[in-house]
């Protein structure tokens, strides 16, 4: 079944509905109490997100004539990786957060060992979802997600982010961009290019789009850390400033950071010119990133 073109709001809701329904269908039912707790923690961590990465997978698949049956497990896979990273990021040994998506973090809801294992299980599940016989270009998707998730991508960015907190000299703008291209941007780039990879097509335009979108997303997160309200964002705000951490806002100033995010969104939209009007939904997504309040 080919993917129906929708406006941005409807397409994002489609991705969010998928994330409400698909996890239970794809996750094996647990039999014993410890396994049941692990499964519940995994599902809990996937609830309530924006599903932006899942949306990007589905839209990039639509642009390249891929079926929803192929896009669905790939969309769930990247959301599993994202959820695992949030679980671990919230742990006391990392950012030590009590709130995520407006509810207690996994280690607060249960305990630390459940949180660690739920994150581990979600990471493994992501690769299981992609390693299916009928997944188009499965090996390329698997390799790409492994790179985006690992030391050259998200985890490497996380490590640099931690190093920034203890560095004697604050990170400069180029270093902050390197951190965020790994920590936040790598999974967004993978999601934006997934459909092209499935089709064996060029990823150039979507790679640029994903890169600029990922940086704009992080800049806006930094803006929300200054201007946002915890009740709206669903997580603690002001932590970066309290920790004296270098961010796009602290380095550029609030207005200049917002301007940089706007410029990045314009570049992201221009990168989609090859798709003409068929990529308008992705352009709307880029504009959404710098208008959100959470």
Phi and psi in degrees as GROMACS dihedral restraints (atoms count N, CA, C in turn):
[ dihedral_restraints ]
;  ai    aj    ak    al  type     phi  dphi    fc
    3     4     5     6     1   -70.2    20    10
    4     5     6     7     1   158.8    20    10
    6     7     8     9     1   -87.6    20    10
    7     8     9    10     1   126.8    20    10
    9    10    11    12     1   -71.5    20    10
   10    11    12    13     1   131.0    20    10
   12    13    14    15     1   -70.0    20    10
   13    14    15    16     1   134.2    20    10
   15    16    17    18     1  -134.7    20    10
   16    17    18    19     1   162.6    20    10
   18    19    20    21     1   -67.9    20    10
   19    20    21    22     1   166.7    20    10
   21    22    23    24     1   -59.2    20    10
   22    23    24    25     1   -49.0    20    10
   24    25    26    27     1   -58.2    20    10
   25    26    27    28     1   -44.7    20    10
   27    28    29    30     1   -69.5    20    10
   28    29    30    31     1   -37.7    20    10
   30    31    32    33     1   -67.7    20    10
   31    32    33    34     1   -37.6    20    10
   33    34    35    36     1   -67.6    20    10
   34    35    36    37     1   -40.2    20    10
   36    37    38    39     1   -64.5    20    10
   37    38    39    40     1   -34.7    20    10
   39    40    41    42     1   -61.3    20    10
   40    41    42    43     1   -43.9    20    10
   42    43    44    45     1   -65.7    20    10
   43    44    45    46     1   -40.4    20    10
   45    46    47    48     1   -66.2    20    10
   46    47    48    49     1   -38.0    20    10
   48    49    50    51     1   -64.8    20    10
   49    50    51    52     1   -38.7    20    10
   51    52    53    54     1   -59.1    20    10
   52    53    54    55     1   -42.3    20    10
   54    55    56    57     1   -72.0    20    10
   55    56    57    58     1   -18.1    20    10
   57    58    59    60     1   -81.0    20    10
   58    59    60    61     1   -32.7    20    10
   60    61    62    63     1  -100.3    20    10
   61    62    63    64     1   -41.7    20    10
   63    64    65    66     1   -67.9    20    10
   64    65    66    67     1   -38.8    20    10
   66    67    68    69     1   -53.4    20    10
   67    68    69    70     1   -46.7    20    10
   69    70    71    72     1   -65.8    20    10
   70    71    72    73     1   -32.9    20    10
   72    73    74    75     1   -69.7    20    10
   73    74    75    76     1   -33.5    20    10
   75    76    77    78     1   -92.6    20    10
   76    77    78    79     1   -20.7    20    10
   78    79    80    81     1   -90.7    20    10
   79    80    81    82     1   136.9    20    10
   81    82    83    84     1   -69.7    20    10
   82    83    84    85     1   139.3    20    10
   84    85    86    87     1   -67.3    20    10
   85    86    87    88     1   138.1    20    10
   87    88    89    90     1   -87.0    20    10
   88    89    90    91     1   148.9    20    10
   90    91    92    93     1  -101.0    20    10
   91    92    93    94     1   -48.5    20    10
   93    94    95    96     1   -95.8    20    10
   94    95    96    97     1   164.7    20    10
   96    97    98    99     1   -59.5    20    10
   97    98    99   100     1   -48.4    20    10
   99   100   101   102     1   -59.2    20    10
  100   101   102   103     1   -41.3    20    10
  102   103   104   105     1   -66.7    20    10
  103   104   105   106     1   -38.1    20    10
  105   106   107   108     1   -60.9    20    10
  106   107   108   109     1   -41.4    20    10
  108   109   110   111     1   -64.2    20    10
  109   110   111   112     1   -40.7    20    10
  111   112   113   114     1   -62.5    20    10
  112   113   114   115     1   -46.0    20    10
  114   115   116   117     1   -61.7    20    10
  115   116   117   118     1   -43.5    20    10
  117   118   119   120     1   -62.1    20    10
  118   119   120   121     1   -39.3    20    10
  120   121   122   123     1   -67.1    20    10
  121   122   123   124     1   -38.9    20    10
  123   124   125   126     1   -62.7    20    10
  124   125   126   127     1   -46.9    20    10
  126   127   128   129     1   -65.4    20    10
  127   128   129   130     1   -40.1    20    10
  129   130   131   132     1   -59.4    20    10
  130   131   132   133     1   -40.9    20    10
  132   133   134   135     1   -68.3    20    10
  133   134   135   136     1   -24.5    20    10
  135   136   137   138     1   -86.1    20    10
  136   137   138   139     1   -12.8    20    10
  138   139   140   141     1   -77.5    20    10
  139   140   141   142     1   144.3    20    10
  141   142   143   144     1    82.6    20    10
  142   143   144   145     1     5.5    20    10
  144   145   146   147     1   -81.6    20    10
  145   146   147   148     1   169.9    20    10
  147   148   149   150     1   -72.1    20    10
  148   149   150   151     1   -22.3    20    10
  150   151   152   153     1    60.9    20    10
  151   152   153   154     1    30.2    20    10
  153   154   155   156     1   -64.3    20    10
  154   155   156   157     1   -40.2    20    10
  156   157   158   159     1   -67.5    20    10
  157   158   159   160     1   -41.4    20    10
  159   160   161   162     1   -60.9    20    10
  160   161   162   163     1   -43.0    20    10
  162   163   164   165     1   -56.7    20    10
  163   164   165   166     1   -45.7    20    10
  165   166   167   168     1   -63.4    20    10
  166   167   168   169     1   -40.5    20    10
  168   169   170   171     1   -60.5    20    10
  169   170   171   172     1   -47.7    20    10
  171   172   173   174     1   -64.4    20    10
  172   173   174   175     1   -42.7    20    10
  174   175   176   177     1   -68.3    20    10
  175   176   177   178     1   -41.2    20    10
  177   178   179   180     1   -67.9    20    10
  178   179   180   181     1   -32.5    20    10
  180   181   182   183     1   -66.6    20    10
  181   182   183   184     1   -41.7    20    10
  183   184   185   186     1   -60.7    20    10
  184   185   186   187     1   -43.0    20    10
  186   187   188   189     1   -60.7    20    10
  187   188   189   190     1   -24.3    20    10
  189   190   191   192     1  -112.0    20    10
  190   191   192   193     1    21.0    20    10
  192   193   194   195     1    67.7    20    10
  193   194   195   196     1    25.2    20    10
  195   196   197   198     1   -88.1    20    10
  196   197   198   199     1   155.9    20    10
  198   199   200   201     1   -80.7    20    10
  199   200   201   202     1   158.0    20    10
  201   202   203   204     1   -65.9    20    10
  202   203   204   205     1   -31.7    20    10
  204   205   206   207     1   -62.6    20    10
  205   206   207   208     1   -31.8    20    10
  207   208   209   210     1   -80.5    20    10
  208   209   210   211     1   -38.8    20    10
  210   211   212   213     1   -69.8    20    10
  211   212   213   214     1   -34.5    20    10
  213   214   215   216     1   -57.5    20    10
  214   215   216   217     1   -55.0    20    10
  216   217   218   219     1   -66.3    20    10
  217   218   219   220     1   -31.0    20    10
  219   220   221   222     1   -68.2    20    10
  220   221   222   223     1   -39.2    20    10
  222   223   224   225     1   -64.8    20    10
  223   224   225   226     1   -42.8    20    10
  225   226   227   228     1   -66.5    20    10
  226   227   228   229     1   -36.4    20    10
  228   229   230   231     1   -59.5    20    10
  229   230   231   232     1   -47.8    20    10
  231   232   233   234     1   -71.0    20    10
  232   233   234   235     1   -30.6    20    10
  234   235   236   237     1   -69.9    20    10
  235   236   237   238     1   -31.2    20    10
  237   238   239   240     1   -64.0    20    10
  238   239   240   241     1   -44.2    20    10
  240   241   242   243     1   -62.7    20    10
  241   242   243   244     1   -44.4    20    10
  243   244   245   246     1   -61.9    20    10
  244   245   246   247     1   -45.4    20    10
  246   247   248   249     1   -63.3    20    10
  247   248   249   250     1   -41.8    20    10
  249   250   251   252     1   -59.9    20    10
  250   251   252   253     1   -41.1    20    10
  252   253   254   255     1   -65.6    20    10
  253   254   255   256     1   -36.1    20    10
  255   256   257   258     1   -69.1    20    10
  256   257   258   259     1   -41.6    20    10
  258   259   260   261     1   -55.7    20    10
  259   260   261   262     1   -50.5    20    10
  261   262   263   264     1   -69.7    20    10
  262   263   264   265     1   -36.6    20    10
  264   265   266   267     1   -63.6    20    10
  265   266   267   268     1   -30.6    20    10
  267   268   269   270     1   -81.3    20    10
  268   269   270   271     1   -11.4    20    10
  270   271   272   273     1   -62.7    20    10
  271   272   273   274     1   155.1    20    10
  273   274   275   276     1   -55.6    20    10
  274   275   276   277     1   -32.7    20    10
  276   277   278   279     1   -76.4    20    10
  277   278   279   280     1    -8.2    20    10
  279   280   281   282     1  -112.8    20    10
  280   281   282   283     1  -105.3    20    10
  282   283   284   285     1   -90.1    20    10
  283   284   285   286     1   -13.3    20    10
  285   286   287   288     1    54.3    20    10
  286   287   288   289     1    59.0    20    10
  288   289   290   291     1  -103.3    20    10
  289   290   291   292     1   144.1    20    10
  291   292   293   294     1   -99.2    20    10
  292   293   294   295     1   -15.7    20    10
  294   295   296   297     1  -129.9    20    10
  295   296   297   298     1   134.9    20    10
  297   298   299   300     1  -149.0    20    10
  298   299   300   301     1   127.0    20    10
  300   301   302   303     1    55.8    20    10
  301   302   303   304     1    34.7    20    10
  303   304   305   306     1    77.7    20    10
  304   305   306   307     1    13.4    20    10
  306   307   308   309     1  -144.4    20    10
  307   308   309   310     1   166.7    20    10
  309   310   311   312     1   -58.3    20    10
  310   311   312   313     1   141.7    20    10
  312   313   314   315     1   -64.1    20    10
  313   314   315   316     1   163.7    20    10
  315   316   317   318     1   -60.5    20    10
  316   317   318   319     1   -40.3    20    10
  318   319   320   321     1   -71.4    20    10
  319   320   321   322     1   -21.6    20    10
  321   322   323   324     1   -81.8    20    10
  322   323   324   325     1   -36.8    20    10
  324   325   326   327     1   -67.3    20    10
  325   326   327   328     1   -40.8    20    10
  327   328   329   330     1  -118.5    20    10
  328   329   330   331     1   -96.7    20    10
  330   331   332   333     1  -162.2    20    10
  331   332   333   334     1   174.8    20    10
  333   334   335   336     1   -67.0    20    10
  334   335   336   337     1   -40.4    20    10
  336   337   338   339     1   -69.0    20    10
  337   338   339   340     1   -34.8    20    10
  339   340   341   342     1   -64.4    20    10
  340   341   342   343     1   -40.1    20    10
  342   343   344   345     1   -63.2    20    10
  343   344   345   346     1   -46.2    20    10
  345   346   347   348     1   -60.5    20    10
  346   347   348   349     1   -46.9    20    10
  348   349   350   351     1   -70.9    20    10
  349   350   351   352     1   -34.8    20    10
  351   352   353   354     1   -63.9    20    10
  352   353   354   355     1   -41.3    20    10
  354   355   356   357     1   -62.2    20    10
  355   356   357   358     1   -45.3    20    10
  357   358   359   360     1   -58.7    20    10
  358   359   360   361     1   -44.1    20    10
  360   361   362   363     1   -67.4    20    10
  361   362   363   364     1   -37.3    20    10
  363   364   365   366     1   -66.1    20    10
  364   365   366   367     1   -38.6    20    10
  366   367   368   369     1   -61.9    20    10
  367   368   369   370     1   -46.8    20    10
  369   370   371   372     1   -63.4    20    10
  370   371   372   373     1   -39.9    20    10
  372   373   374   375     1   -60.8    20    10
  373   374   375   376     1   -36.9    20    10
  375   376   377   378     1   -57.7    20    10
  376   377   378   379     1   -44.9    20    10
  378   379   380   381     1   -74.9    20    10
  379   380   381   382     1   -31.5    20    10
  381   382   383   384     1   -61.6    20    10
  382   383   384   385     1   -41.3    20    10
  384   385   386   387     1   -62.6    20    10
  385   386   387   388     1   -36.1    20    10
  387   388   389   390     1   -81.4    20    10
  388   389   390   391     1   -24.4    20    10
  390   391   392   393     1   -87.1    20    10
  391   392   393   394     1    58.3    20    10
  393   394   395   396     1  -112.8    20    10
  394   395   396   397     1   146.7    20    10
  396   397   398   399     1   -60.0    20    10
  397   398   399   400     1   -32.4    20    10
  399   400   401   402     1   -96.9    20    10
  400   401   402   403     1    10.3    20    10
  402   403   404   405     1   -80.0    20    10
  403   404   405   406     1   120.5    20    10
  405   406   407   408     1   -62.1    20    10
  406   407   408   409     1   129.8    20    10
  408   409   410   411     1    50.4    20    10
  409   410   411   412     1    47.0    20    10
  411   412   413   414     1   -58.2    20    10
  412   413   414   415     1   -41.1    20    10
  414   415   416   417     1   -63.2    20    10
  415   416   417   418     1   -42.4    20    10
  417   418   419   420     1   -65.4    20    10
  418   419   420   421     1   -40.0    20    10
  420   421   422   423     1   -63.9    20    10
  421   422   423   424     1   -44.1    20    10
  423   424   425   426     1   -62.3    20    10
  424   425   426   427     1   -47.1    20    10
  426   427   428   429     1   -62.6    20    10
  427   428   429   430     1   -43.5    20    10
  429   430   431   432     1   -63.2    20    10
  430   431   432   433     1   -41.7    20    10
  432   433   434   435     1   -69.6    20    10
  433   434   435   436     1   -35.8    20    10
  435   436   437   438     1   -62.2    20    10
  436   437   438   439     1   -44.2    20    10
  438   439   440   441     1   -66.0    20    10
  439   440   441   442     1   -45.5    20    10
  441   442   443   444     1   -63.8    20    10
  442   443   444   445     1   -28.1    20    10
  444   445   446   447     1   -88.9    20    10
  445   446   447   448     1   -22.1    20    10
  447   448   449   450     1   -96.6    20    10
  448   449   450   451     1  -149.7    20    10
  450   451   452   453     1   -66.8    20    10
  451   452   453   454     1   -24.4    20    10
  453   454   455   456     1   -91.1    20    10
  454   455   456   457     1     2.2    20    10
  456   457   458   459     1  -134.1    20    10
  457   458   459   460     1  -117.0    20    10
  459   460   461   462     1   -61.7    20    10
  460   461   462   463     1   -50.0    20    10
  462   463   464   465     1   -65.9    20    10
  463   464   465   466     1   -39.7    20    10
  465   466   467   468     1   -61.1    20    10
  466   467   468   469     1   -41.2    20    10
  468   469   470   471     1   -63.3    20    10
  469   470   471   472     1   -39.6    20    10
  471   472   473   474     1   -61.1    20    10
  472   473   474   475     1   -41.9    20    10
  474   475   476   477     1   -64.6    20    10
  475   476   477   478     1   -42.3    20    10
  477   478   479   480     1   -64.0    20    10
  478   479   480   481     1   -36.3    20    10
  480   481   482   483     1   -64.3    20    10
  481   482   483   484     1   -40.6    20    10
  483   484   485   486     1   -66.5    20    10
  484   485   486   487     1   -40.8    20    10
  486   487   488   489     1   -61.7    20    10
  487   488   489   490     1   -33.6    20    10
  489   490   491   492     1   -63.4    20    10
  490   491   492   493     1   -30.1    20    10
  492   493   494   495     1   -72.2    20    10
  493   494   495   496     1   -24.6    20    10
  495   496   497   498     1  -111.5    20    10
  496   497   498   499     1     1.6    20    10
  498   499   500   501     1   -68.3    20    10
  499   500   501   502     1   140.2    20    10
  501   502   503   504     1   -65.1    20    10
  502   503   504   505     1   -36.6    20    10
  504   505   506   507     1  -109.2    20    10
  505   506   507   508     1   132.3    20    10
  507   508   509   510     1   -58.4    20    10
  508   509   510   511     1   145.5    20    10
  510   511   512   513     1   -62.8    20    10
  511   512   513   514     1   144.5    20    10
  513   514   515   516     1   -89.7    20    10
  514   515   516   517     1  -178.8    20    10
  516   517   518   519     1   -62.5    20    10
  517   518   519   520     1   -41.1    20    10
  519   520   521   522     1   -65.8    20    10
  520   521   522   523     1   -35.9    20    10
  522   523   524   525     1   -69.2    20    10
  523   524   525   526     1   -40.8    20    10
  525   526   527   528     1   -63.5    20    10
  526   527   528   529     1   -40.6    20    10
  528   529   530   531     1   -62.4    20    10
  529   530   531   532     1   -40.1    20    10
  531   532   533   534     1   -63.9    20    10
  532   533   534   535     1   -41.4    20    10
  534   535   536   537     1   -58.2    20    10
  535   536   537   538     1   -49.9    20    10
  537   538   539   540     1   -76.8    20    10
  538   539   540   541     1   -27.4    20    10
  540   541   542   543     1   -64.9    20    10
  541   542   543   544     1   -25.5    20    10
  543   544   545   546     1   -89.2    20    10
  544   545   546   547     1   -57.2    20    10
  546   547   548   549     1   -61.8    20    10
  547   548   549   550     1   -47.2    20    10
  549   550   551   552     1  -106.6    20    10
  550   551   552   553     1   -42.5    20    10
  552   553   554   555     1   -72.7    20    10
  553   554   555   556     1   -31.1    20    10
  555   556   557   558     1   -61.4    20    10
  556   557   558   559     1   -45.4    20    10
  558   559   560   561     1   -70.1    20    10
  559   560   561   562     1   -33.6    20    10
  561   562   563   564     1   -66.8    20    10
  562   563   564   565     1   -42.0    20    10
  564   565   566   567     1   -62.4    20    10
  565   566   567   568     1   -44.2    20    10
  567   568   569   570     1   -60.1    20    10
  568   569   570   571     1   -44.3    20    10
  570   571   572   573     1   -62.4    20    10
  571   572   573   574     1   -43.1    20    10
  573   574   575   576     1   -67.2    20    10
  574   575   576   577     1   -28.3    20    10
  576   577   578   579     1   -98.4    20    10
  577   578   579   580     1    -5.8    20    10
  579   580   581   582     1   -56.6    20    10
  580   581   582   583     1   -42.4    20    10
  582   583   584   585     1   -64.7    20    10
  583   584   585   586     1   -39.7    20    10
  585   586   587   588     1   -65.0    20    10
  586   587   588   589     1   -39.7    20    10
  588   589   590   591     1   -62.9    20    10
  589   590   591   592     1   -45.0    20    10
  591   592   593   594     1   -55.7    20    10
  592   593   594   595     1   -39.8    20    10
  594   595   596   597     1   -85.9    20    10
  595   596   597   598     1    -6.0    20    10
  597   598   599   600     1    68.5    20    10
  598   599   600   601     1    28.6    20    10
  600   601   602   603     1  -100.3    20    10
  601   602   603   604     1   171.2    20    10
  603   604   605   606     1   -64.5    20    10
  604   605   606   607     1   138.1    20    10
  606   607   608   609     1  -101.4    20    10
  607   608   609   610     1     3.0    20    10
  609   610   611   612     1   -55.5    20    10
  610   611   612   613     1   -54.1    20    10
  612   613   614   615     1   -63.5    20    10
  613   614   615   616     1   -44.1    20    10
  615   616   617   618     1   -71.4    20    10
  616   617   618   619     1   -29.2    20    10
  618   619   620   621     1   -63.5    20    10
  619   620   621   622     1   -46.6    20    10
  621   622   623   624     1   -64.2    20    10
  622   623   624   625     1   -44.6    20    10
  624   625   626   627     1   -56.0    20    10
  625   626   627   628     1   -50.2    20    10
  627   628   629   630     1   -63.3    20    10
  628   629   630   631     1   -38.1    20    10
  630   631   632   633     1   -63.2    20    10
  631   632   633   634     1   -49.1    20    10
  633   634   635   636     1   -68.6    20    10
  634   635   636   637     1   -37.8    20    10
  636   637   638   639     1   -63.5    20    10
  637   638   639   640     1   -42.3    20    10
  639   640   641   642     1   -61.8    20    10
  640   641   642   643     1   -42.2    20    10
  642   643   644   645     1   -68.2    20    10
  643   644   645   646     1   -42.1    20    10
  645   646   647   648     1   -61.4    20    10
  646   647   648   649     1   -40.3    20    10
  648   649   650   651     1   -59.5    20    10
  649   650   651   652     1   -45.4    20    10
  651   652   653   654     1   -70.4    20    10
  652   653   654   655     1   -39.1    20    10
  654   655   656   657     1   -58.5    20    10
  655   656   657   658     1   -43.0    20    10
  657   658   659   660     1   -68.6    20    10
  658   659   660   661     1   -32.4    20    10
  660   661   662   663     1   -60.7    20    10
  661   662   663   664     1   -40.5    20    10
  663   664   665   666     1   -65.1    20    10
  664   665   666   667     1   -38.0    20    10
  666   667   668   669     1   -61.8    20    10
  667   668   669   670     1   -46.1    20    10
  669   670   671   672     1   -66.1    20    10
  670   671   672   673     1   -28.3    20    10
  672   673   674   675     1   -66.2    20    10
  673   674   675   676     1   -23.6    20    10
  675   676   677   678     1   -94.6    20    10
  676   677   678   679     1   -45.7    20    10
  678   679   680   681     1   -98.7    20    10
  679   680   681   682     1   -17.2    20    10
  681   682   683   684     1   -76.5    20    10
  682   683   684   685     1   169.0    20    10
  684   685   686   687     1  -119.1    20    10
  685   686   687   688     1   134.5    20    10
  687   688   689   690     1   -57.7    20    10
  688   689   690   691     1   -32.1    20    10
  690   691   692   693     1   -66.9    20    10
  691   692   693   694     1   -30.8    20    10
  693   694   695   696     1   -86.1    20    10
  694   695   696   697     1   -45.1    20    10
  696   697   698   699     1   -74.7    20    10
  697   698   699   700     1   -25.0    20    10
  699   700   701   702     1    78.6    20    10
  700   701   702   703     1    11.9    20    10
  702   703   704   705     1  -151.8    20    10
  703   704   705   706     1   167.8    20    10
  705   706   707   708     1   -63.8    20    10
  706   707   708   709     1   144.3    20    10
  708   709   710   711     1  -119.5    20    10
  709   710   711   712     1   161.4    20    10
  711   712   713   714     1    79.1    20    10
  712   713   714   715     1     3.8    20    10
  714   715   716   717     1   -69.4    20    10
  715   716   717   718     1   -36.9    20    10
  717   718   719   720     1   -64.8    20    10
  718   719   720   721     1   -43.9    20    10
  720   721   722   723     1   -64.8    20    10
  721   722   723   724     1   -42.7    20    10
  723   724   725   726     1   -61.5    20    10
  724   725   726   727     1   -34.0    20    10
  726   727   728   729     1   -85.9    20    10
  727   728   729   730     1    -2.8    20    10
  729   730   731   732     1    67.7    20    10
  730   731   732   733     1    28.6    20    10
  732   733   734   735     1   -84.4    20    10
  733   734   735   736     1   136.8    20    10
  735   736   737   738     1   -71.3    20    10
  736   737   738   739     1   129.8    20    10
  738   739   740   741     1  -135.6    20    10
  739   740   741   742     1   174.4    20    10
  741   742   743   744     1   -59.2    20    10
  742   743   744   745     1   -38.1    20    10
  744   745   746   747     1   -70.1    20    10
  745   746   747   748     1   -43.6    20    10
  747   748   749   750     1   -67.2    20    10
  748   749   750   751     1   -29.7    20    10
  750   751   752   753     1   -86.1    20    10
  751   752   753   754     1   -36.9    20    10
  753   754   755   756     1  -100.6    20    10
  754   755   756   757     1   -22.4    20    10
  756   757   758   759     1    90.2    20    10
  757   758   759   760     1   155.4    20    10
  759   760   761   762     1   -62.3    20    10
  760   761   762   763     1   -49.3    20    10
  762   763   764   765     1   -66.2    20    10
  763   764   765   766     1   -42.5    20    10
  765   766   767   768     1   -67.1    20    10
  766   767   768   769     1   -34.9    20    10
  768   769   770   771     1   -64.8    20    10
  769   770   771   772     1   -43.0    20    10
  771   772   773   774     1   -61.4    20    10
  772   773   774   775     1   -42.6    20    10
  774   775   776   777     1   -62.1    20    10
  775   776   777   778     1   -39.2    20    10
  777   778   779   780     1   -64.1    20    10
  778   779   780   781     1   -39.8    20    10
  780   781   782   783     1   -63.3    20    10
  781   782   783   784     1   -41.7    20    10
  783   784   785   786     1   -61.0    20    10
  784   785   786   787     1   -44.4    20    10
  786   787   788   789     1   -62.1    20    10
  787   788   789   790     1   -40.4    20    10
  789   790   791   792     1   -65.4    20    10
  790   791   792   793     1   -38.7    20    10
  792   793   794   795     1   -64.4    20    10
  793   794   795   796     1   -40.6    20    10
  795   796   797   798     1   -61.7    20    10
  796   797   798   799     1   -42.4    20    10
  798   799   800   801     1   -65.1    20    10
  799   800   801   802     1   -39.1    20    10
  801   802   803   804     1   -61.0    20    10
  802   803   804   805     1   -45.1    20    10
  804   805   806   807     1   -65.4    20    10
  805   806   807   808     1   -40.0    20    10
  807   808   809   810     1   -64.2    20    10
  808   809   810   811     1   -31.0    20    10
  810   811   812   813     1   -67.1    20    10
  811   812   813   814     1   -14.9    20    10
  813   814   815   816     1   -94.3    20    10
  814   815   816   817     1    11.2    20    10
  816   817   818   819     1   -58.8    20    10
  817   818   819   820     1   -31.2    20    10
  819   820   821   822     1   -60.7    20    10
  820   821   822   823     1   -27.0    20    10
  822   823   824   825     1   -92.3    20    10
  823   824   825   826     1    -5.6    20    10
  825   826   827   828     1    51.5    20    10
  826   827   828   829     1  -137.1    20    10
  828   829   830   831     1   -70.2    20    10
  829   830   831   832     1   -16.6    20    10
  831   832   833   834     1   -66.6    20    10
  832   833   834   835     1   -17.3    20    10
  834   835   836   837     1  -101.7    20    10
  835   836   837   838     1    15.9    20    10
  837   838   839   840     1   -61.0    20    10
  838   839   840   841     1   -33.6    20    10
  840   841   842   843     1   -62.1    20    10
  841   842   843   844     1   -39.4    20    10
  843   844   845   846     1   -68.8    20    10
  844   845   846   847     1   -34.6    20    10
  846   847   848   849     1   -65.1    20    10
  847   848   849   850     1   -41.4    20    10
  849   850   851   852     1   -61.4    20    10
  850   851   852   853     1   -37.5    20    10
  852   853   854   855     1   -62.3    20    10
  853   854   855   856     1   -40.7    20    10
  855   856   857   858     1   -63.6    20    10
  856   857   858   859     1   -40.5    20    10
  858   859   860   861     1   -69.2    20    10
  859   860   861   862     1   -33.6    20    10
  861   862   863   864     1   -60.4    20    10
  862   863   864   865     1   -40.0    20    10
  864   865   866   867     1   -56.3    20    10
  865   866   867   868     1   -34.8    20    10
  867   868   869   870     1  -102.9    20    10
  868   869   870   871     1    17.6    20    10
  870   871   872   873     1  -121.3    20    10
  871   872   873   874     1    -8.2    20    10
  873   874   875   876     1   -71.0    20    10
  874   875   876   877     1   156.7    20    10
  876   877   878   879     1  -111.3    20    10
  877   878   879   880     1     6.4    20    10
